[in-house]
Amino acid sequence: MSTRTHVSKTISSCFAALCHIRSVRRSVRKQVVLSLVSSLVLSQLDYGSATLAGIPEYKLVRLQSVLHAAARLICGRRK
């Protein structure tokens, strides 16, 4: 799998997971949301991060957008 494909699939799966977490956010405690988002980041973004060393900055910016969306979800902020 190419780096481009890997980054695209990772981003789409992360945003899908964040969408699911957002839908249950009001019915669970904030601590549960925090642990769900932390699990997402650790399992999806940190997995294989060594293979992403040296990738172009525009791909890193796309991955960073997932982290920003996760932080907004935890803090309850809008873009």
N, CA, C and O atoms as a GROMACS GRO file, in nm:
protein
  316
    1MET      N    1   0.084  -0.116   0.000
    1MET     CA    2   0.000   0.000   0.000
    1MET      C    3   0.090   0.124   0.000
    1MET      O    4   0.188   0.131   0.074
    2SER      N    5   0.054   0.219  -0.082
    2SER     CA    6   0.134   0.340  -0.091
    2SER      C    7   0.107   0.430   0.030
    2SER      O    8   0.007   0.414   0.101
    3THR      N    9   0.196   0.524   0.052
    3THR     CA   10   0.180   0.617   0.164
    3THR      C   11   0.054   0.700   0.145
    3THR      O   12  -0.018   0.728   0.241
    4ARG      N   13   0.029   0.740   0.022
    4ARG     CA   14  -0.089   0.821  -0.007
    4ARG      C   15  -0.217   0.746   0.029
    4ARG      O   16  -0.307   0.803   0.091
    5THR      N   17  -0.226   0.620  -0.008
    5THR     CA   18  -0.342   0.538   0.023
    5THR      C   19  -0.355   0.518   0.174
    5THR      O   20  -0.465   0.528   0.230
    6HIS      N   21  -0.244   0.490   0.239
    6HIS     CA   22  -0.246   0.469   0.383
    6HIS      C   23  -0.295   0.593   0.457
    6HIS      O   24  -0.378   0.583   0.546
    7VAL      N   25  -0.245   0.709   0.420
    7VAL     CA   26  -0.285   0.833   0.484
    7VAL      C   27  -0.433   0.860   0.459
    7VAL      O   28  -0.505   0.898   0.552
    8SER      N   29  -0.479   0.842   0.337
    8SER     CA   30  -0.620   0.866   0.304
    8SER      C   31  -0.712   0.773   0.381
    8SER      O   32  -0.814   0.817   0.434
    9LYS      N   33  -0.678   0.646   0.388
    9LYS     CA   34  -0.762   0.551   0.461
    9LYS      C   35  -0.761   0.579   0.610
    9LYS      O   36  -0.863   0.567   0.677
   10THR      N   37  -0.646   0.617   0.663
   10THR     CA   38  -0.637   0.650   0.805
   10THR      C   39  -0.723   0.770   0.838
   10THR      O   40  -0.796   0.770   0.937
   11ILE      N   41  -0.715   0.873   0.756
   11ILE     CA   42  -0.793   0.994   0.779
   11ILE      C   43  -0.942   0.966   0.770
   11ILE      O   44  -1.018   1.012   0.856
   12SER      N   45  -0.984   0.894   0.670
   12SER     CA   46  -1.128   0.867   0.656
   12SER      C   47  -1.180   0.780   0.770
   12SER      O   48  -1.292   0.803   0.817
   13SER      N   49  -1.104   0.683   0.814
   13SER     CA   50  -1.150   0.600   0.925
   13SER      C   51  -1.153   0.679   1.056
   13SER      O   52  -1.241   0.657   1.139
   14CYS      N   53  -1.058   0.770   1.075
   14CYS     CA   54  -1.056   0.853   1.195
   14CYS      C   55  -1.174   0.948   1.198
   14CYS      O   56  -1.239   0.962   1.302
   15PHE      N   57  -1.203   1.013   1.086
   15PHE     CA   58  -1.316   1.104   1.084
   15PHE      C   59  -1.448   1.029   1.101
   15PHE      O   60  -1.541   1.082   1.162
   16ALA      N   61  -1.458   0.908   1.049
   16ALA     CA   62  -1.579   0.828   1.070
   16ALA      C   63  -1.594   0.794   1.218
   16ALA      O   64  -1.705   0.802   1.272
   17ALA      N   65  -1.485   0.756   1.283
   17ALA     CA   66  -1.490   0.724   1.425
   17ALA      C   67  -1.525   0.847   1.508
   17ALA      O   68  -1.603   0.838   1.603
   18LEU      N   69  -1.469   0.963   1.472
   18LEU     CA   70  -1.502   1.087   1.543
   18LEU      C   71  -1.650   1.122   1.527
   18LEU      O   72  -1.713   1.173   1.619
   19CYS      N   73  -1.704   1.096   1.412
   19CYS     CA   74  -1.846   1.121   1.387
   19CYS      C   75  -1.932   1.032   1.478
   19CYS      O   76  -2.032   1.078   1.534
   20HIS      N   77  -1.893   0.907   1.494
   20HIS     CA   78  -1.966   0.816   1.583
   20HIS      C   79  -1.954   0.860   1.728
   20HIS      O   80  -2.052   0.857   1.802
   21ILE      N   81  -1.836   0.902   1.768
   21ILE     CA   82  -1.816   0.948   1.905
   21ILE      C   83  -1.897   1.075   1.930
   21ILE      O   84  -1.957   1.091   2.036
   22ARG      N   85  -1.901   1.164   1.831
   22ARG     CA   86  -1.977   1.287   1.844
   22ARG      C   87  -2.126   1.258   1.863
   22ARG      O   88  -2.195   1.330   1.936
   23SER      N   89  -2.175   1.154   1.798
   23SER     CA   90  -2.318   1.122   1.809
   23SER      C   91  -2.357   1.071   1.948
   23SER      O   92  -2.473   1.085   1.987
   24VAL      N   93  -2.264   1.013   2.022
   24VAL     CA   94  -2.296   0.964   2.156
   24VAL      C   95  -2.242   1.056   2.266
   24VAL      O   96  -2.255   1.026   2.384
   25ARG      N   97  -2.182   1.165   2.227
   25ARG     CA   98  -2.116   1.255   2.323
   25ARG      C   99  -2.210   1.305   2.431
   25ARG      O  100  -2.170   1.312   2.548
   26ARG      N  101  -2.332   1.339   2.398
   26ARG     CA  102  -2.423   1.396   2.496
   26ARG      C  103  -2.479   1.293   2.593
   26ARG      O  104  -2.527   1.328   2.701
   27SER      N  105  -2.474   1.166   2.557
   27SER     CA  106  -2.532   1.064   2.643
   27SER      C  107  -2.430   0.994   2.733
   27SER      O  108  -2.466   0.907   2.812
   28VAL      N  109  -2.304   1.031   2.723
   28VAL     CA  110  -2.200   0.971   2.809
   28VAL      C  111  -2.120   1.082   2.877
   28VAL      O  112  -2.123   1.198   2.835
   29ARG      N  113  -2.050   1.045   2.982
   29ARG     CA  114  -1.968   1.143   3.054
   29ARG      C  115  -1.851   1.189   2.969
   29ARG      O  116  -1.809   1.120   2.875
   30LYS      N  117  -1.799   1.305   3.003
   30LYS     CA  118  -1.687   1.362   2.928
   30LYS      C  119  -1.563   1.273   2.938
   30LYS      O  120  -1.485   1.265   2.843
   31GLN      N  121  -1.546   1.205   3.051
   31GLN     CA  122  -1.431   1.116   3.069
   31GLN      C  123  -1.437   1.000   2.969
   31GLN      O  124  -1.333   0.955   2.920
   32VAL      N  125  -1.556   0.952   2.939
   32VAL     CA  126  -1.572   0.844   2.843
   32VAL      C  127  -1.536   0.892   2.703
   32VAL      O  128  -1.469   0.822   2.626
   33VAL      N  129  -1.580   1.013   2.670
   33VAL     CA  130  -1.546   1.071   2.540
   33VAL      C  131  -1.395   1.089   2.529
   33VAL      O  132  -1.336   1.059   2.425
   34LEU      N  133  -1.333   1.136   2.636
   34LEU     CA  134  -1.189   1.154   2.636
   34LEU      C  135  -1.118   1.022   2.613
   34LEU      O  136  -1.023   1.017   2.535
   35SER      N  137  -1.160   0.917   2.678
   35SER     CA  138  -1.092   0.790   2.659
   35SER      C  139  -1.120   0.730   2.522
   35SER      O  140  -1.033   0.662   2.466
   36LEU      N  141  -1.238   0.753   2.466
   36LEU     CA  142  -1.266   0.704   2.330
   36LEU      C  143  -1.177   0.776   2.228
   36LEU      O  144  -1.122   0.713   2.138
   37VAL      N  145  -1.164   0.906   2.242
   37VAL     CA  146  -1.082   0.984   2.149
   37VAL      C  147  -0.934   0.947   2.167
   37VAL      O  148  -0.861   0.936   2.069
   38SER      N  149  -0.891   0.928   2.290
   38SER     CA  150  -0.753   0.887   2.315
   38SER      C  151  -0.724   0.751   2.252
   38SER      O  152  -0.618   0.730   2.193
   39SER      N  153  -0.818   0.661   2.264
   39SER     CA  154  -0.801   0.529   2.203
   39SER      C  155  -0.792   0.539   2.051
   39SER      O  156  -0.713   0.470   1.987
   40LEU      N  157  -0.875   0.626   1.996
   40LEU     CA  158  -0.872   0.647   1.851
   40LEU      C  159  -0.736   0.697   1.806
   40LEU      O  160  -0.678   0.647   1.710
   41VAL      N  161  -0.685   0.797   1.876
   41VAL     CA  162  -0.557   0.856   1.838
   41VAL      C  163  -0.445   0.753   1.852
   41VAL      O  164  -0.361   0.739   1.763
   42LEU      N  165  -0.444   0.683   1.964
   42LEU     CA  166  -0.339   0.585   1.985
   42LEU      C  167  -0.345   0.470   1.886
   42LEU      O  168  -0.242   0.425   1.836
   43SER      N  169  -0.465   0.423   1.857
   43SER     CA  170  -0.475   0.307   1.769
   43SER      C  171  -0.459   0.341   1.622
   43SER      O  172  -0.398   0.265   1.547
   44GLN      N  173  -0.513   0.454   1.580
   44GLN     CA  174  -0.511   0.487   1.437
   44GLN      C  175  -0.391   0.572   1.395
   44GLN      O  176  -0.322   0.540   1.298
   45LEU      N  177  -0.367   0.679   1.467
   45LEU     CA  178  -0.264   0.773   1.424
   45LEU      C  179  -0.124   0.733   1.469
   45LEU      O  180  -0.028   0.750   1.394
   46ASP      N  181  -0.112   0.680   1.589
   46ASP     CA  182   0.020   0.643   1.637
   46ASP      C  183   0.066   0.509   1.581
   46ASP      O  184   0.186   0.480   1.578
   47TYR      N  185  -0.028   0.426   1.538
   47TYR     CA  186   0.008   0.296   1.483
   47TYR      C  187   0.090   0.315   1.356
   47TYR      O  188   0.045   0.379   1.261
   48GLY      N  189   0.207   0.262   1.355
   48GLY     CA  190   0.292   0.272   1.237
   48GLY      C  191   0.343   0.411   1.210
   48GLY      O  192   0.376   0.443   1.096
   49SER      N  193   0.352   0.495   1.312
   49SER     CA  194   0.397   0.632   1.289
   49SER      C  195   0.543   0.637   1.244
   49SER      O  196   0.585   0.733   1.180
   50ALA      N  197   0.619   0.534   1.276
   50ALA     CA  198   0.758   0.530   1.232
   50ALA      C  199   0.766   0.519   1.079
   50ALA      O  200   0.861   0.568   1.018
   51THR      N  201   0.667   0.456   1.018
   51THR     CA  202   0.666   0.444   0.873
   51THR      C  203   0.631   0.576   0.805
   51THR      O  204   0.655   0.593   0.686
   52LEU      N  205   0.574   0.668   0.882
   52LEU     CA  206   0.535   0.798   0.826
   52LEU      C  207   0.646   0.902   0.837
   52LEU      O  208   0.628   1.015   0.794
   53ALA      N  209   0.758   0.864   0.894
   53ALA     CA  210   0.869   0.958   0.907
   53ALA      C  211   0.919   0.998   0.769
   53ALA      O  212   0.944   0.913   0.683
   54GLY      N  213   0.933   1.126   0.749
   54GLY     CA  214   0.985   1.176   0.623
   54GLY      C  215   0.882   1.196   0.513
   54GLY      O  216   0.919   1.222   0.399
   55ILE      N  217   0.752   1.184   0.546
   55ILE     CA  218   0.652   1.206   0.442
   55ILE      C  219   0.637   1.356   0.418
   55ILE      O  220   0.674   1.436   0.503
   56PRO      N  221   0.584   1.394   0.303
   56PRO     CA  222   0.570   1.537   0.271
   56PRO      C  223   0.478   1.609   0.370
   56PRO      O  224   0.390   1.548   0.431
   57GLU      N  225   0.501   1.737   0.385
   57GLU     CA  226   0.428   1.816   0.484
   57GLU      C  227   0.278   1.820   0.457
   57GLU      O  228   0.200   1.824   0.552
   58TYR      N  229   0.235   1.820   0.331
   58TYR     CA  230   0.093   1.828   0.302
   58TYR      C  231   0.018   1.705   0.354
   58TYR      O  232  -0.100   1.713   0.387
   59LYS      N  233   0.087   1.590   0.361
   59LYS     CA  234   0.024   1.471   0.417
   59LYS      C  235   0.017   1.481   0.569
   59LYS      O  236  -0.079   1.436   0.631
   60LEU      N  237   0.120   1.541   0.629
   60LEU     CA  238   0.118   1.561   0.774
   60LEU      C  239   0.008   1.659   0.814
   60LEU      O  240  -0.054   1.644   0.919
   61VAL      N  241  -0.015   1.759   0.731
   61VAL     CA  242  -0.121   1.856   0.759
   61VAL      C  243  -0.256   1.788   0.760
   61VAL      O  244  -0.342   1.820   0.842
   62ARG      N  245  -0.276   1.695   0.670
   62ARG     CA  246  -0.403   1.621   0.666
   62ARG      C  247  -0.420   1.535   0.790
   62ARG      O  248  -0.530   1.526   0.845
   63LEU      N  249  -0.312   1.472   0.835
   63LEU     CA  250  -0.320   1.394   0.959
   63LEU      C  251  -0.340   1.484   1.080
   63LEU      O  252  -0.411   1.448   1.173
   64GLN      N  253  -0.280   1.601   1.077
   64GLN     CA  254  -0.296   1.697   1.186
   64GLN      C  255  -0.440   1.744   1.197
   64GLN      O  256  -0.487   1.775   1.306
   65SER      N  257  -0.511   1.749   1.085
   65SER     CA  258  -0.651   1.792   1.089
   65SER      C  259  -0.737   1.696   1.171
   65SER      O  260  -0.835   1.737   1.232
   66VAL      N  261  -0.700   1.570   1.172
   66VAL     CA  262  -0.772   1.472   1.255
   66VAL      C  263  -0.750   1.505   1.402
   66VAL      O  264  -0.844   1.500   1.482
   67LEU      N  265  -0.626   1.538   1.439
   67LEU     CA  266  -0.597   1.572   1.578
   67LEU      C  267  -0.672   1.698   1.621
   67LEU      O  268  -0.721   1.707   1.734
   68HIS      N  269  -0.680   1.795   1.532
   68HIS     CA  270  -0.753   1.918   1.563
   68HIS      C  271  -0.902   1.889   1.582
   68HIS      O  272  -0.964   1.943   1.673
   69ALA      N  273  -0.957   1.806   1.497
   69ALA     CA  274  -1.099   1.770   1.509
   69ALA      C  275  -1.124   1.694   1.639
   69ALA      O  276  -1.227   1.714   1.704
   70ALA      N  277  -1.032   1.608   1.678
   70ALA     CA  278  -1.045   1.534   1.804
   70ALA      C  279  -1.040   1.629   1.923
   70ALA      O  280  -1.116   1.614   2.018
   71ALA      N  281  -0.951   1.726   1.918
   71ALA     CA  282  -0.941   1.824   2.027
   71ALA      C  283  -1.068   1.909   2.035
   71ALA      O  284  -1.116   1.937   2.145
   72ARG      N  285  -1.122   1.948   1.921
   72ARG     CA  286  -1.247   2.025   1.922
   72ARG      C  287  -1.362   1.942   1.979
   72ARG      O  288  -1.448   1.995   2.049
   73LEU      N  289  -1.363   1.814   1.950
   73LEU     CA  290  -1.468   1.726   2.001
   73LEU      C  291  -1.459   1.716   2.153
   73LEU      O  292  -1.561   1.722   2.222
   74ILE      N  293  -1.340   1.701   2.205
   74ILE     CA  294  -1.322   1.690   2.350
   74ILE      C  295  -1.361   1.820   2.420
   74ILE      O  296  -1.428   1.819   2.523
   75CYS      N  297  -1.319   1.931   2.364
   75CYS     CA  298  -1.343   2.061   2.427
   75CYS      C  299  -1.482   2.116   2.398
   75CYS      O  300  -1.525   2.212   2.462
   76GLY      N  301  -1.552   2.057   2.304
   76GLY     CA  302  -1.686   2.105   2.269
   76GLY      C  303  -1.683   2.235   2.193
   76GLY      O  304  -1.777   2.314   2.204
   77ARG      N  305  -1.580   2.259   2.117
   77ARG     CA  306  -1.564   2.382   2.039
   77ARG      C  307  -1.601   2.357   1.894
   77ARG      O  308  -1.603   2.244   1.845
   78ARG      N  309  -1.631   2.466   1.828
   78ARG     CA  310  -1.655   2.461   1.683
   78ARG      C  311  -1.530   2.502   1.609
   78ARG      O  312  -1.437   2.559   1.667
   79LYS      N  313  -1.530   2.474   1.482
   79LYS     CA  314  -1.415   2.508   1.399
   79LYS      C  315  -1.402   2.657   1.391
   79LYS      O  316  -1.311   2.708   1.326
   0.00000   0.00000   0.00000
